[in-house]
Amino acid sequence: MPRTDQFGLTVTTENPAAVEVWNRTVSGILAHSAAAACALAEVRDVAPEFALGHAMRGLCCMTLARGELVAIADHDLANARKALRDNPATERERLYVEALAAWIAGTPSQAIRHFEEILTRWPRDALAVKLSHSTRFMTGDPDGMRRSVERVLDHYREDHPATGYILGCHAFALEETGELTAAEAEGRRALERAPDDAWGLHAVDHVYDMTARARDGIAWITGNLAAWQQANNFRFHLWWHLALHHLELGDIDRVLELYDGEVRREHTDDFRDFANGASMLARLEIEGVDVGRRWEELADIAQRRVDDGTLVFASLHYLMALLGAGRYREAGALVGRLAEEARRAGREMDHVAREAGVPAARAIEAFWKGEPGAALEGLLRARPHLLAIGGSHAQRDVFERITIEAAIRAGRFSTAEVLIEHRSRHRGAPDRFALDRQGRLPAGEVGHGAALAVASRA
């Protein structure tokens, strides 16, 4: 007999225990809970005939952006398709399987289309909202994130168990599209409805980062520990946000304490955890902080990822770690691999490598080698396309900082001035970094006229 999940949607399994475990899995995914992975494994054990369980494991593998996991996702796809052949299934479940197939084929935009078709027909499917949101985040589509959640928002009212989590997605999409006041209010609403909504809490903290409200951010994160301390490795990212606030306050000792004790407490090779570490060390080095041998731990991981072209965002962070540790040969090999991918046209990520990855990588390499002029020119070429690498404004800000620092070191003061002003407008307020760099510009040697070209390329 057909069974329904917590959202009233039909699921194809004869096992009532499987439905309960599936509900826990979905709730865990929405909350970024550490328990979600175990629940998903249990679903596949108790209901091997459930195609959506196999497809979801494969989709989770793809979000981890590690080359070796694509083969596992492909195995999950085969299991999901076998389950579809051997058992009745709903069209909604079939669309999830096709979304996985599209992502494995190198076209995450097609996966998004399948998620959006699900939401057109089943708008109360909160898992599809989250997956569309997450995939758009990884592929640099904040406007799409916002459109996706707003077209189904009316279906998430008091009677829907996932309303808080969907409000959290809306809050983050608002922040990434520049609606900072609305984002803060929506994120607070999300946490009221779902006290374990780590993503909604994270959205509000992004507002504090963008508006240089470091003390508000510290109070917000530390005052809502219950929302994120049971999270999966996403909690490392929230520790990173806390460290960013202390960096804004100039408390370097506390930043390093958080880095060692929380941000990189576990030396995982998840690209998101890795990016937390690499981007923080890069920020610190730009500020003249001696980070000691901290690059070495990251570089050991990055060295194993030189040939992994799964995600350009990850590759650029691997590159920073290799350069930070002085492993120039391996860094050169990574840049060469990106260049080879840029000459291809088989995957959507190849286009990202061509437009953003290669010029940014060569520029970052030049910056670390003490060639600020070349670094600036390369980053200015990459800059209009960097959104496509994915991540948030806060994450990509490390590249803005490097660009501004390169302009100052190269003596391109007018260019630096425009970059600083554009960054402050985009973020909503000047922060410590902007004010410090503005103060370094020689009086009488800056002016808008010589840098209008930069503004047009922003």
C-alpha positions as CSV (number, residue, x, y, z in Angstrom):
1,M,0.0,0.0,0.0
2,P,1.2,3.5,-0.7
3,R,2.7,5.3,2.3
4,T,3.3,9.0,2.9
5,D,6.1,11.0,4.4
6,Q,5.9,13.8,7.0
7,F,5.0,16.3,4.2
8,G,2.1,14.2,2.9
9,L,4.0,13.0,-0.2
10,T,3.8,9.4,-1.4
11,V,6.9,7.3,-0.9
12,T,7.4,3.9,-2.5
13,T,8.2,1.4,0.2
14,E,6.2,-1.3,1.9
15,N,8.1,-1.0,5.1
16,P,6.6,1.5,7.6
17,A,9.9,1.6,9.5
18,A,11.5,2.9,6.4
19,V,9.2,5.8,6.2
20,E,10.0,6.8,9.8
21,V,13.8,6.6,9.1
22,W,13.3,8.5,5.8
23,N,11.5,11.3,7.7
24,R,14.5,11.5,10.1
25,T,16.9,11.6,7.2
26,V,15.1,14.5,5.5
27,S,14.8,16.4,8.8
28,G,18.5,15.8,9.4
29,I,19.4,17.1,6.0
30,L,17.3,20.2,6.5
31,A,18.9,20.9,9.9
32,H,22.5,20.0,8.8
33,S,22.4,17.4,11.5
34,A,25.2,15.0,12.2
35,A,22.7,12.3,12.5
36,A,21.5,12.6,8.9
37,A,24.2,10.4,7.4
38,C,23.5,7.4,9.7
39,A,19.8,7.8,9.1
40,L,20.3,7.7,5.3
41,A,22.4,4.6,5.6
42,E,19.7,3.0,7.6
43,V,17.1,3.8,4.9
44,R,19.1,2.0,2.3
45,D,19.5,-1.0,4.6
46,V,15.8,-1.4,5.6
47,A,14.3,-0.4,2.2
48,P,16.7,-1.4,-0.6
49,E,13.7,-1.2,-3.0
50,F,13.3,2.6,-2.3
51,A,14.9,4.3,-5.3
52,L,14.9,7.7,-3.6
53,G,17.1,6.4,-0.8
54,H,19.8,5.4,-3.2
55,A,19.4,8.6,-5.2
56,M,19.8,10.7,-2.1
57,R,23.0,9.0,-1.1
58,G,24.3,9.7,-4.6
59,L,23.3,13.4,-4.5
60,C,25.0,13.7,-1.1
61,C,28.2,12.3,-2.7
62,M,28.0,14.9,-5.5
63,T,27.7,17.8,-3.0
64,L,30.9,16.7,-1.4
65,A,32.8,17.5,-4.7
66,R,35.5,14.9,-4.4
67,G,36.5,13.0,-7.5
68,E,36.5,9.5,-5.9
69,L,32.9,10.0,-4.7
70,V,31.6,10.3,-8.3
71,A,32.1,6.6,-8.8
72,I,30.1,5.9,-5.6
73,A,27.3,8.2,-6.8
74,D,27.3,6.4,-10.1
75,H,26.9,3.1,-8.2
76,D,24.0,4.7,-6.3
77,L,22.4,5.7,-9.6
78,A,22.6,2.2,-10.8
79,N,20.9,0.9,-7.6
80,A,18.2,3.6,-7.9
81,R,17.5,2.7,-11.5
82,K,17.3,-1.0,-10.6
83,A,14.8,-0.1,-7.9
84,L,12.8,1.8,-10.4
85,R,12.7,-1.1,-12.8
86,D,11.8,-3.7,-10.1
87,N,9.3,-1.7,-8.1
88,P,6.5,0.8,-8.7
89,A,7.6,4.4,-8.1
90,T,6.2,7.9,-8.2
91,E,7.2,10.4,-10.9
92,R,8.5,12.6,-8.1
93,E,11.0,9.8,-7.1
94,R,12.0,9.3,-10.7
95,L,12.8,13.0,-11.1
96,Y,15.2,12.7,-8.1
97,V,17.0,9.8,-9.9
98,E,17.2,11.9,-13.1
99,A,18.6,14.8,-11.2
100,L,21.4,12.6,-9.9
101,A,22.1,11.3,-13.4
102,A,22.4,14.9,-14.7
103,W,24.8,15.9,-12.0
104,I,27.0,12.9,-12.6
105,A,27.0,13.8,-16.3
106,G,28.6,17.1,-15.4
107,T,25.4,19.2,-15.8
108,P,24.2,20.4,-12.4
109,S,22.0,23.0,-14.1
110,Q,20.0,20.1,-15.4
111,A,19.8,18.6,-11.9
112,I,18.4,21.9,-10.8
113,R,15.7,21.8,-13.5
114,H,14.6,18.4,-12.2
115,F,14.4,19.8,-8.7
116,E,12.4,22.7,-9.9
117,E,10.0,20.4,-11.8
118,I,9.4,18.6,-8.6
119,L,8.6,21.9,-6.9
120,T,6.2,22.9,-9.7
121,R,4.2,19.7,-9.1
122,W,4.9,19.1,-5.4
123,P,5.7,22.5,-3.9
124,R,5.6,21.1,-0.3
125,D,8.6,18.9,-1.0
126,A,11.0,20.7,1.3
127,L,13.8,18.3,0.4
128,A,13.6,19.5,-3.2
129,V,13.7,23.1,-2.0
130,K,16.9,22.4,0.0
131,L,18.6,20.5,-2.9
132,S,17.8,23.2,-5.5
133,H,19.1,25.8,-3.0
134,S,22.3,23.9,-2.3
135,T,23.1,23.1,-5.9
136,R,22.5,26.7,-6.9
137,F,24.8,27.8,-4.1
138,M,27.5,25.5,-5.4
139,T,27.1,26.8,-8.9
140,G,27.0,30.5,-8.1
141,D,23.3,31.3,-8.7
142,P,22.0,33.5,-5.8
143,D,19.2,35.0,-7.9
144,G,18.1,31.5,-8.7
145,M,18.2,30.5,-5.0
146,R,15.9,33.4,-4.2
147,R,13.5,32.7,-7.1
148,S,13.3,29.0,-6.3
149,V,12.3,29.5,-2.6
150,E,10.1,32.5,-3.2
151,R,7.9,30.7,-5.7
152,V,6.9,28.0,-3.2
153,L,7.0,30.1,0.0
154,D,3.2,30.4,0.3
155,H,3.1,26.6,0.8
156,Y,5.2,26.8,4.0
157,R,2.9,28.0,6.7
158,E,2.0,26.9,10.2
159,D,0.9,23.5,9.1
160,H,4.2,22.5,7.4
161,P,6.9,20.8,9.6
162,A,9.7,22.3,7.5
163,T,8.6,25.9,7.5
164,G,11.5,27.1,9.7
165,Y,14.1,25.5,7.5
166,I,12.6,27.0,4.3
167,L,12.6,30.4,5.9
168,G,16.3,29.8,6.6
169,C,16.9,29.2,3.0
170,H,14.9,32.3,2.1
171,A,17.0,34.3,4.6
172,F,20.3,33.2,3.0
173,A,19.0,33.9,-0.5
174,L,17.9,37.4,0.6
175,E,21.4,38.1,2.1
176,E,23.2,36.8,-1.0
177,T,21.0,39.1,-3.2
178,G,21.7,42.2,-1.1
179,E,18.5,42.4,0.9
180,L,20.3,42.5,4.2
181,T,17.6,43.9,6.5
182,A,15.0,41.5,5.3
183,A,17.5,38.6,5.5
184,E,18.2,39.3,9.2
185,A,14.5,39.4,10.0
186,E,13.7,36.2,8.0
187,G,16.6,34.4,9.6
188,R,15.4,35.2,13.1
189,R,11.9,34.0,12.1
190,A,13.5,30.8,10.8
191,L,15.2,30.1,14.1
192,E,12.0,30.8,16.1
193,R,10.2,28.1,14.0
194,A,13.1,25.7,13.9
195,P,15.5,26.2,16.8
196,D,18.0,23.8,15.2
197,D,18.1,25.6,11.9
198,A,21.9,26.1,11.6
199,W,21.4,27.5,8.0
200,G,19.0,30.2,9.2
201,L,21.4,31.2,12.0
202,H,24.2,31.2,9.5
203,A,22.2,33.5,7.2
204,V,21.8,36.1,9.9
205,D,25.5,36.0,10.7
206,H,26.3,36.6,7.1
207,V,24.4,39.9,7.5
208,Y,26.6,40.8,10.4
209,D,29.7,39.9,8.5
210,M,28.6,42.0,5.5
211,T,27.8,45.0,7.6
212,A,30.9,44.8,9.8
213,R,28.8,44.2,13.0
214,A,31.4,41.9,14.5
215,R,30.2,42.2,18.1
216,D,26.6,41.5,17.1
217,G,27.8,38.4,15.2
218,I,29.8,37.1,18.1
219,A,26.8,37.5,20.4
220,W,24.5,35.9,17.8
221,I,26.6,32.8,17.2
222,T,27.6,32.2,20.9
223,G,24.1,33.0,22.1
224,N,22.5,30.3,19.9
225,L,24.7,27.3,20.4
226,A,21.8,25.0,20.5
227,A,21.1,25.8,16.8
228,W,24.4,24.4,15.6
229,Q,26.4,22.4,18.1
230,Q,24.7,19.2,17.0
231,A,25.4,20.0,13.3
232,N,27.6,18.0,11.0
233,N,30.8,19.5,9.8
234,F,28.8,22.7,9.1
235,R,29.7,23.6,12.7
236,F,33.3,24.2,11.6
237,H,32.0,26.8,9.2
238,L,30.2,28.6,12.0
239,W,33.4,28.6,14.0
240,W,35.0,30.1,11.0
241,H,32.4,32.8,11.0
242,L,33.1,33.5,14.6
243,A,36.8,33.7,13.8
244,L,36.0,36.2,11.0
245,H,34.3,38.5,13.6
246,H,37.4,38.4,15.8
247,L,39.6,39.2,12.8
248,E,37.4,42.2,12.2
249,L,38.1,43.3,15.8
250,G,41.8,42.8,15.3
251,D,41.9,40.0,18.0
252,I,44.5,37.8,16.2
253,D,45.3,35.7,19.2
254,R,41.6,34.7,19.4
255,V,41.5,34.0,15.7
256,L,44.4,31.6,15.9
257,E,42.9,30.0,19.0
258,L,39.6,29.4,17.1
259,Y,41.5,28.2,14.0
260,D,43.5,25.5,16.0
261,G,40.8,24.6,18.4
262,E,37.7,24.6,16.3
263,V,38.0,25.5,12.6
264,R,40.7,22.9,11.9
265,R,40.3,20.8,15.1
266,E,39.5,17.9,12.8
267,H,41.8,17.7,9.8
268,T,39.1,16.7,7.4
269,D,39.4,16.8,3.6
270,D,35.9,18.0,3.0
271,F,36.4,20.9,0.6
272,R,34.2,23.2,2.7
273,D,36.2,22.5,5.8
274,F,39.3,23.0,3.8
275,A,38.1,26.3,2.4
276,N,37.5,27.5,5.9
277,G,41.1,26.9,6.8
278,A,42.8,28.1,3.6
279,S,40.8,31.3,3.3
280,M,41.4,32.2,6.9
281,L,45.2,31.6,6.7
282,A,45.2,33.7,3.5
283,R,43.4,36.6,5.2
284,L,45.9,36.4,8.1
285,E,48.9,36.4,5.9
286,I,47.6,39.4,4.0
287,E,47.4,41.2,7.4
288,G,51.1,40.3,8.0
289,V,50.4,37.5,10.6
290,D,52.9,34.7,10.8
291,V,50.7,31.6,10.7
292,G,53.7,29.3,11.4
293,R,53.4,25.8,9.9
294,R,49.6,25.8,9.7
295,W,49.7,25.7,5.9
296,E,51.5,22.3,5.9
297,E,48.5,20.4,7.2
298,L,46.3,21.9,4.4
299,A,49.0,21.4,1.8
300,D,49.2,17.7,2.5
301,I,45.5,17.4,1.7
302,A,45.8,19.7,-1.3
303,Q,48.6,17.7,-2.8
304,R,46.3,14.7,-3.0
305,R,43.8,16.9,-4.8
306,V,46.0,18.4,-7.5
307,D,44.3,16.3,-10.2
308,D,40.7,16.6,-8.8
309,G,38.7,18.9,-11.1
310,T,35.4,18.3,-9.5
311,L,34.9,21.9,-8.4
312,V,36.8,25.1,-9.3
313,F,36.0,26.7,-5.9
314,A,37.8,23.9,-4.2
315,S,40.7,23.9,-6.6
316,L,41.4,27.6,-5.9
317,H,41.5,26.9,-2.2
318,Y,43.8,23.9,-2.7
319,L,46.0,26.2,-4.7
320,M,46.3,28.7,-1.9
321,A,47.4,26.0,0.5
322,L,50.0,24.7,-1.8
323,L,51.4,28.2,-2.4
324,G,51.2,29.0,1.3
325,A,53.3,26.0,2.1
326,G,55.8,26.8,-0.7
327,R,54.9,23.8,-2.8
328,Y,55.3,25.6,-6.1
329,R,55.7,22.5,-8.3
330,E,52.4,21.0,-7.1
331,A,50.8,24.4,-7.4
332,G,52.0,24.7,-11.0
333,A,50.6,21.2,-11.7
334,L,47.2,22.3,-10.3
335,V,47.1,25.4,-12.5
336,G,48.1,23.3,-15.5
337,R,45.2,20.9,-14.8
338,L,42.7,23.8,-14.6
339,A,44.1,25.0,-18.0
340,E,43.6,21.6,-19.5
341,E,40.0,21.5,-18.3
342,A,39.4,25.0,-19.7
343,R,40.2,23.7,-23.1
344,R,37.5,21.1,-22.9
345,A,33.7,21.6,-23.2
346,G,32.2,18.4,-21.8
347,R,31.2,19.6,-18.3
348,E,29.7,22.8,-17.1
349,M,32.7,23.0,-14.7
350,D,35.0,23.2,-17.7
351,H,33.4,26.5,-18.6
352,V,33.9,27.8,-15.1
353,A,37.5,26.8,-15.3
354,R,37.9,28.7,-18.5
355,E,36.2,31.9,-17.5
356,A,37.2,32.2,-13.8
357,G,39.4,29.3,-12.7
358,V,42.4,29.7,-14.9
359,P,42.8,33.5,-14.7
360,A,42.2,33.5,-10.9
361,A,44.6,30.6,-10.4
362,R,47.4,32.2,-12.4
363,A,46.9,35.5,-10.6
364,I,46.9,33.8,-7.1
365,E,50.1,32.1,-8.1
366,A,51.6,35.4,-9.2
367,F,50.6,37.0,-5.9
368,W,52.3,34.4,-3.8
369,K,55.4,34.7,-5.9
370,G,55.6,38.4,-5.3
371,E,54.3,39.6,-8.6
372,P,51.5,41.9,-7.6
373,G,51.0,43.6,-11.0
374,A,50.5,40.3,-12.8
375,A,48.2,39.1,-9.9
376,L,46.1,42.3,-10.2
377,E,45.6,41.9,-14.0
378,G,44.6,38.3,-13.7
379,L,42.2,38.9,-10.9
380,L,40.6,41.8,-12.7
381,R,40.0,39.4,-15.6
382,A,38.6,36.8,-13.4
383,R,36.6,39.1,-11.2
384,P,33.4,39.5,-13.3
385,H,33.1,35.7,-13.5
386,L,34.0,34.6,-9.9
387,L,30.4,34.3,-8.9
388,A,30.2,31.2,-11.0
389,I,32.7,29.3,-8.8
390,G,30.0,29.2,-6.1
391,G,30.2,29.8,-2.4
392,S,29.0,32.9,-0.6
393,H,30.0,36.6,-0.7
394,A,31.9,36.0,2.5
395,Q,33.8,33.1,1.2
396,R,34.7,34.7,-2.1
397,D,35.8,37.9,-0.2
398,V,39.3,36.4,0.2
399,F,39.7,37.0,-3.6
400,E,38.6,40.6,-3.2
401,R,41.1,41.1,-0.5
402,I,43.9,39.6,-2.5
403,T,42.9,41.8,-5.5
404,I,42.9,45.0,-3.4
405,E,46.2,44.0,-1.7
406,A,47.8,43.3,-5.1
407,A,46.7,46.7,-6.4
408,I,48.3,48.5,-3.4
409,R,51.5,46.5,-3.6
410,A,51.7,47.2,-7.4
411,G,51.3,50.9,-6.8
412,R,48.0,51.0,-8.6
413,F,46.4,53.2,-6.0
414,S,43.5,54.6,-8.1
415,T,42.5,51.0,-9.0
416,A,42.7,50.0,-5.3
417,E,40.5,53.0,-4.3
418,V,37.7,51.9,-6.7
419,L,38.0,48.3,-5.6
420,I,37.7,49.3,-2.0
421,E,34.7,51.5,-2.6
422,H,33.0,49.0,-4.7
423,R,33.6,46.3,-2.1
424,S,32.2,48.5,0.7
425,R,29.1,49.3,-1.3
426,H,28.5,45.7,-2.2
427,R,28.9,44.6,1.4
428,G,26.7,47.2,3.0
429,A,29.4,49.0,5.1
430,P,33.1,49.5,5.2
431,D,34.9,47.1,7.5
432,R,38.3,47.1,9.2
433,F,40.0,45.8,6.0
434,A,38.5,48.5,3.8
435,L,39.3,51.3,6.3
436,D,42.9,50.1,6.7
437,R,43.5,49.8,3.0
438,Q,41.9,53.2,2.3
439,G,44.3,54.6,4.9
440,R,47.3,53.2,3.0
441,L,46.5,55.1,-0.2
442,P,48.9,58.0,-0.7
443,A,47.1,61.4,-0.5
444,G,46.9,63.1,-3.8
445,E,47.7,60.0,-5.8
446,V,44.2,58.5,-6.0
447,G,41.1,59.6,-7.9
448,H,38.2,58.0,-9.7
449,G,39.2,59.1,-13.2
450,A,42.1,56.7,-13.7
451,A,40.1,53.7,-12.5
452,L,36.7,53.9,-14.2
453,A,37.6,50.8,-16.2
454,V,37.8,48.8,-13.0
455,A,34.3,50.0,-11.9
456,S,32.9,48.9,-15.3
457,R,34.5,45.4,-14.8
458,A,33.2,45.0,-11.3
